[in-house]
Amino acid sequence: MKIRSIEDVPLLSTNLRIMKFWSFLLEHNWRRYFALIPYICLITTQLLDIYFSTEPIDVIVRNAYVALMFFDGTVRAVLLCVKRFEYEEFMEKIQVLHDDLMDSEDAILRKMLRECTVASRFISKVNFIMGCASSVAFNMYPLFTTKKDVSNEKAREVIVWCIKYQIQFINFVDTINDLTSYMFLFEFVAFGVMLCAMLFLLVIVETVGQMFVICSYIFVIFAQSSILYYFANELYDQSLKVAIAAYESNWFDFDVSTQKTIKLFILRAQTPCAILVGKWYPMNLEMFQSLLNATYSYFTLLKRIYG
């Protein structure tokens, strides 16, 4: 079946109908100028705004990105208009090729053409959706980036409050360590010994019932310890992020005195709060992994000796 016009070629129909509507191809009417003139004005004013802008760098970069995207789309549209007849001639060749492939006796070629058509339409729809989403995002971005100017006094007040809260939290963790540090050391050793012993028993038991009971013991020991070490690791990681959060604030907008206060806050936050095992080692997932590795090593040694 022959295709009568390039508009009916499945590979081209989705994009070509949009281009025809805006008279970039196949037609020449007022829609072309209605689409291009506002974009040209927008790009011109955007470039002037970037050139004379005194806004922060993030705003300038965002505006430059928007201008670049609009400029790219406008250049593409202008090139379509300038080389309209070349594009149409090229698509007519695609129409002839499409007819030849569809009339081919090779079923594989026809299948590949259909798959290519489906992929082409899918990509066109995705590009259209992404373009609409980008336009919405560009318009909504200012709503989520508005910020209030904070005075140096207010910033210093907040920072001092954070320092006081940090000291209070550190004292709280120190109290926990005074109460539980050696207990955690005992549990650290006991956990390794008991897990190693249970794994060894799992090898030498003879009945399914015994294996089930031992597996239950292993699960309980592992679950209790992993939960404890997980939340201790969260404390360790989150306390490290305090310094990062302070550094990522707009500290450069404040006076020197406030900047020094933030610097002291960052210096103290670089030493993370941690639940300690035996007053020496921070309780985190890295230590938990080391314990599991050591337990498994002793288990393999016992298994080798017993065997």
C-alpha positions as CSV (number, residue, x, y, z in Angstrom):
1,M,0.0,0.0,0.0
2,K,1.5,3.3,-1.2
3,I,1.6,6.3,1.2
4,R,0.1,9.4,-0.5
5,S,2.1,12.1,1.3
6,I,5.0,12.5,3.7
7,E,2.5,13.4,6.4
8,D,1.2,9.9,6.4
9,V,4.7,8.3,6.9
10,P,4.5,6.7,10.4
11,L,8.1,7.5,11.1
12,L,7.5,11.2,10.5
13,S,3.9,11.8,11.2
14,T,4.1,12.8,14.9
15,N,6.8,15.5,14.6
16,L,5.8,16.6,11.1
17,R,2.2,17.5,12.1
18,I,3.6,19.8,14.9
19,M,6.0,21.4,12.4
20,K,3.2,21.8,9.8
21,F,0.9,23.4,12.5
22,W,3.5,26.0,13.3
23,S,4.3,26.3,9.5
24,F,7.9,25.4,9.8
25,L,7.4,22.8,7.1
26,L,4.9,22.2,4.3
27,E,3.1,25.5,4.9
28,H,4.1,29.2,5.3
29,N,1.7,31.4,7.3
30,W,1.4,33.7,10.3
31,R,1.9,30.9,12.9
32,R,5.6,30.8,12.1
33,Y,6.1,34.4,13.1
34,F,3.8,34.1,16.0
35,A,6.0,31.3,17.4
36,L,9.4,32.7,16.6
37,I,9.1,36.4,17.4
38,P,8.3,36.0,21.1
39,Y,11.1,33.5,21.5
40,I,13.6,35.8,19.8
41,C,12.5,38.7,22.1
42,L,12.7,36.4,25.1
43,I,16.3,35.3,24.3
44,T,17.4,38.8,23.7
45,T,16.1,40.1,27.0
46,Q,17.4,37.0,28.8
47,L,20.9,37.5,27.5
48,L,20.8,41.2,28.5
49,D,19.6,40.3,31.9
50,I,22.4,37.8,32.3
51,Y,25.0,40.3,31.1
52,F,23.9,43.0,33.6
53,S,22.9,40.7,36.4
54,T,24.1,41.2,39.9
55,E,22.3,38.1,41.3
56,P,24.0,35.1,42.9
57,I,25.8,32.6,40.7
58,D,23.1,30.0,41.0
59,V,20.5,32.3,39.5
60,I,22.8,33.3,36.7
61,V,23.5,29.7,35.8
62,R,19.8,28.8,35.8
63,N,19.0,31.8,33.6
64,A,21.8,30.9,31.3
65,Y,20.5,27.4,31.0
66,V,17.0,28.6,30.2
67,A,18.4,31.0,27.6
68,L,20.5,28.3,26.0
69,M,17.5,25.9,25.8
70,F,15.3,28.6,24.2
71,F,18.2,29.6,21.8
72,D,18.7,26.1,20.7
73,G,15.0,25.6,20.0
74,T,14.8,28.9,18.1
75,V,17.9,28.1,16.0
76,R,16.4,24.7,15.1
77,A,13.1,26.3,14.0
78,V,14.9,29.0,11.9
79,L,16.9,26.3,10.2
80,L,13.8,24.4,9.4
81,C,12.3,27.5,7.8
82,V,15.5,28.4,5.9
83,K,16.0,24.9,4.5
84,R,12.4,24.0,4.3
85,F,12.5,22.6,0.8
86,E,15.7,20.5,1.4
87,Y,14.0,18.9,4.5
88,E,10.8,18.2,2.5
89,E,12.8,16.7,-0.3
90,F,14.7,14.5,2.1
91,M,11.4,13.3,3.7
92,E,10.0,12.4,0.3
93,K,13.0,10.1,-0.1
94,I,12.2,8.6,3.2
95,Q,8.6,8.1,2.0
96,V,9.8,6.2,-1.1
97,L,12.1,4.1,1.0
98,H,9.4,3.3,3.5
99,D,7.1,2.2,0.7
100,D,9.8,-0.1,-0.7
101,L,10.5,-1.7,2.6
102,M,6.8,-2.2,3.4
103,D,6.3,-3.9,-0.1
104,S,9.4,-6.1,0.5
105,E,8.9,-9.8,0.7
106,D,11.3,-10.0,3.5
107,A,9.2,-10.4,6.7
108,I,12.2,-9.5,8.9
109,L,12.7,-6.2,7.2
110,R,9.0,-5.3,7.6
111,K,9.2,-6.3,11.3
112,M,12.2,-4.1,11.8
113,L,10.5,-1.2,10.1
114,R,7.5,-1.6,12.4
115,E,9.7,-1.7,15.4
116,C,11.6,1.4,14.2
117,T,8.2,3.2,13.8
118,V,7.1,2.3,17.3
119,A,10.4,3.5,18.7
120,S,10.3,6.8,16.7
121,R,6.8,7.6,17.9
122,F,7.8,6.7,21.5
123,I,10.8,9.0,21.4
124,S,8.7,11.8,19.9
125,K,6.2,11.5,22.7
126,V,8.9,11.4,25.4
127,N,10.6,14.5,24.0
128,F,7.3,16.3,23.9
129,I,6.5,15.4,27.5
130,M,10.0,16.3,28.7
131,G,9.8,19.6,26.9
132,C,6.5,20.4,28.7
133,A,7.9,19.3,32.0
134,S,11.0,21.5,31.5
135,S,8.8,24.5,30.8
136,V,6.7,23.9,33.9
137,A,9.9,23.4,36.0
138,F,11.4,26.6,34.7
139,N,8.3,28.5,35.6
140,M,7.9,26.9,39.1
141,Y,11.6,27.1,40.0
142,P,11.5,30.6,41.5
143,L,8.6,29.5,43.8
144,F,11.0,27.0,45.5
145,T,14.1,29.2,45.5
146,T,12.8,32.3,47.2
147,K,14.8,33.0,50.3
148,K,14.8,35.6,53.0
149,D,17.8,37.7,53.8
150,V,19.0,36.9,57.3
151,S,20.8,39.6,59.3
152,N,24.2,38.9,60.9
153,E,22.7,39.2,64.4
154,K,19.9,36.7,63.6
155,A,22.4,34.3,62.0
156,R,24.8,34.6,65.0
157,E,21.9,33.9,67.3
158,V,20.9,30.8,65.4
159,I,24.5,29.5,65.3
160,V,25.0,30.1,69.0
161,W,21.8,28.1,69.7
162,C,23.1,25.3,67.5
163,I,26.4,25.3,69.3
164,K,24.7,25.1,72.7
165,Y,22.4,22.3,71.4
166,Q,25.5,20.5,70.0
167,I,27.3,20.7,73.4
168,Q,24.2,19.4,75.1
169,F,24.0,16.5,72.7
170,I,27.7,15.7,73.1
171,N,27.2,15.6,76.9
172,F,24.3,13.3,76.4
173,V,26.3,10.9,74.3
174,D,29.2,11.1,76.8
175,T,26.8,10.1,79.5
176,I,25.7,7.1,77.5
177,N,29.3,6.1,77.0
178,D,30.0,6.3,80.7
179,L,27.1,4.1,81.4
180,T,27.4,1.5,78.7
181,S,30.8,1.6,77.0
182,Y,32.3,-1.4,78.9
183,M,29.0,-3.3,78.7
184,F,29.1,-2.9,74.9
185,L,32.7,-4.2,75.0
186,F,31.5,-7.2,76.9
187,E,28.7,-7.7,74.4
188,F,31.0,-7.2,71.5
189,V,33.3,-10.1,72.7
190,A,30.3,-12.2,73.8
191,F,28.5,-11.8,70.5
192,G,31.6,-12.9,68.5
193,V,32.2,-15.9,70.8
194,M,28.5,-17.0,70.8
195,L,28.0,-16.6,67.1
196,C,31.2,-18.5,66.4
197,A,30.1,-21.3,68.8
198,M,26.6,-21.4,67.3
199,L,28.0,-21.7,63.8
200,F,30.3,-24.5,65.0
201,L,27.4,-26.3,66.6
202,L,25.4,-26.0,63.4
203,V,28.1,-28.1,61.7
204,I,28.2,-30.9,64.3
205,V,24.5,-31.3,65.2
206,E,22.8,-34.4,63.9
207,T,19.0,-33.6,64.0
208,V,16.9,-31.2,62.1
209,G,15.3,-30.0,65.4
210,Q,18.7,-29.1,66.8
211,M,19.6,-27.2,63.6
212,F,16.3,-25.3,63.8
213,V,17.0,-24.3,67.5
214,I,20.5,-23.2,66.7
215,C,19.5,-21.2,63.7
216,S,16.9,-19.4,65.9
217,Y,19.7,-18.6,68.4
218,I,21.9,-17.2,65.6
219,F,19.0,-15.1,64.2
220,V,18.3,-13.6,67.6
221,I,21.9,-12.8,68.3
222,F,22.5,-11.3,64.9
223,A,19.2,-9.3,64.9
224,Q,19.8,-7.7,68.3
225,S,23.4,-6.7,67.5
226,S,22.7,-5.5,63.9
227,I,19.9,-3.2,65.1
228,L,22.1,-1.8,67.8
229,Y,25.0,-1.2,65.5
230,Y,22.7,0.2,62.8
231,F,21.3,3.0,64.9
232,A,24.8,3.7,66.5
233,N,26.1,4.0,62.9
234,E,23.2,6.5,62.1
235,L,24.3,8.6,65.1
236,Y,27.9,8.5,63.8
237,D,27.0,9.4,60.2
238,Q,24.5,12.1,61.0
239,S,26.9,13.9,63.4
240,L,29.4,14.0,60.6
241,K,26.8,15.7,58.3
242,V,26.5,18.6,60.8
243,A,29.8,20.1,59.6
244,I,28.8,19.6,56.0
245,A,25.4,21.3,56.5
246,A,27.1,24.2,58.3
247,Y,29.6,24.6,55.4
248,E,26.9,24.5,52.8
249,S,25.1,27.4,54.4
250,N,25.5,30.9,53.0
251,W,28.3,31.7,55.5
252,F,30.0,34.0,53.0
253,D,27.1,36.4,53.2
254,F,27.7,37.2,56.9
255,D,30.2,39.4,58.6
256,V,33.7,38.2,59.8
257,S,32.6,37.6,63.4
258,T,29.7,35.4,62.3
259,Q,32.0,33.5,59.9
260,K,34.4,32.8,62.8
261,T,31.5,31.5,64.9
262,I,30.5,29.1,62.1
263,K,34.1,28.0,61.7
264,L,34.3,27.0,65.3
265,F,31.0,25.1,64.9
266,I,32.4,23.3,61.9
267,L,35.7,22.4,63.6
268,R,33.9,20.8,66.6
269,A,31.4,19.0,64.3
270,Q,34.2,17.3,62.4
271,T,34.8,15.1,65.5
272,P,31.7,12.9,65.2
273,C,29.6,11.8,68.2
274,A,29.8,8.1,68.6
275,I,28.7,5.4,71.0
276,L,32.0,3.8,72.0
277,V,32.9,0.2,72.7
278,G,35.2,0.0,75.6
279,K,35.9,3.8,75.5
280,W,38.0,3.4,72.4
281,Y,36.2,2.2,69.2
282,P,33.2,3.9,67.7
283,M,30.2,1.6,67.3
284,N,29.3,1.6,63.6
285,L,28.6,-0.7,60.7
286,E,32.3,-0.9,59.8
287,M,33.1,-2.3,63.2
288,F,30.2,-4.7,63.0
289,Q,31.5,-6.0,59.7
290,S,34.9,-6.4,61.2
291,L,33.4,-8.4,64.0
292,L,31.6,-10.7,61.5
293,N,34.8,-11.2,59.5
294,A,36.7,-12.1,62.7
295,T,33.9,-14.4,63.8
296,Y,33.8,-16.2,60.5
297,S,37.6,-16.6,60.6
298,Y,37.6,-18.3,64.0
299,F,34.7,-20.4,62.9
300,T,36.6,-21.7,59.9
301,L,39.6,-22.4,62.1
302,L,37.5,-24.4,64.6
303,K,35.9,-26.3,61.7
304,R,39.3,-27.2,60.3
305,I,40.6,-28.3,63.7
306,Y,37.5,-30.4,64.4
307,G,37.5,-31.9,61.0
